[in-house]
Amino acid sequence: MSRVCDLTGKKAMTGNNVSFSNKKNKRKFNANLLTKKFYIPEEDRWVTLKVAASTLKTINKKGISAVLKDAAANGYVVK
């Protein structure tokens, strides 16, 4: 599977490793992804999502239902 957050669409960014001699080599900055199970009380079911750690903080703050609604509005989640 791809390394993309299911709710926010966060994915790997590219950049450079810069050595002491200022030589630049390409590298990837991967998103901090975790596979988590969430209970959705409105639908009375469990879902498994691959989410970024920053998205987990948002879920703890807003709740899974609100975050899923925002993700659907942005086109990241297909119901």
C-alpha positions as CSV (number, residue, x, y, z in Angstrom):
1,M,0.0,0.0,0.0
2,S,1.1,3.6,-0.5
3,R,2.4,5.7,2.3
4,V,-0.5,8.2,2.3
5,C,-2.7,9.3,5.2
6,D,-6.3,8.1,4.6
7,L,-7.9,11.2,6.1
8,T,-5.6,14.1,5.2
9,G,-3.8,12.9,2.1
10,K,-0.3,13.6,3.7
11,K,2.4,11.8,1.8
12,A,6.2,11.7,1.4
13,M,8.0,14.9,0.5
14,T,11.4,15.1,-1.2
15,G,14.4,17.1,-0.2
16,N,18.1,16.9,0.1
17,N,20.7,15.4,2.5
18,V,23.3,18.2,2.8
19,S,26.7,17.1,3.9
20,F,29.4,19.2,5.6
21,S,31.0,19.8,2.2
22,N,27.5,21.1,1.0
23,K,27.1,18.2,-1.4
24,K,23.4,17.5,-1.9
25,N,21.8,14.0,-2.3
26,K,18.1,13.4,-2.8
27,R,16.1,11.9,0.1
28,K,12.5,11.4,1.2
29,F,10.7,12.7,4.2
30,N,8.0,10.1,4.9
31,A,4.9,10.9,6.8
32,N,4.6,9.5,10.3
33,L,1.9,7.0,9.6
34,L,0.2,4.6,12.0
35,T,-2.5,1.9,11.4
36,K,-5.3,2.4,13.9
37,K,-8.8,1.0,14.4
38,F,-11.5,3.5,15.2
39,Y,-15.0,2.9,16.5
40,I,-17.7,5.0,14.7
41,P,-20.7,5.1,17.1
42,E,-23.1,6.6,14.5
43,E,-22.6,3.6,12.2
44,D,-21.9,1.2,15.1
45,R,-18.8,-0.3,13.4
46,W,-15.0,-0.4,13.5
47,V,-12.8,0.9,10.7
48,T,-9.1,0.5,10.2
49,L,-7.4,3.6,8.8
50,K,-3.8,4.5,8.1
51,V,-3.4,8.0,9.6
52,A,-0.6,10.4,10.3
53,A,0.4,11.1,13.9
54,S,-0.7,14.7,13.5
55,T,-4.1,13.5,12.3
56,L,-4.4,11.4,15.4
57,K,-4.1,14.6,17.5
58,T,-6.9,16.2,15.4
59,I,-9.1,13.1,15.9
60,N,-8.5,13.3,19.7
61,K,-9.5,17.0,19.6
62,K,-12.5,17.0,17.2
63,G,-13.7,13.4,17.3
64,I,-13.6,10.7,14.5
65,S,-17.0,11.7,13.1
66,A,-16.1,15.3,12.5
67,V,-12.7,14.4,11.0
68,L,-14.4,11.8,8.7
69,K,-16.9,14.4,7.6
70,D,-14.1,16.9,6.7
71,A,-12.2,14.2,4.9
72,A,-15.2,13.2,2.8
73,A,-15.8,16.9,2.0
74,N,-12.1,17.2,0.8
75,G,-12.4,14.0,-1.3
76,Y,-10.1,11.7,0.7
77,V,-12.6,9.1,2.0
78,V,-14.9,7.1,-0.1
79,K,-17.9,5.7,1.9
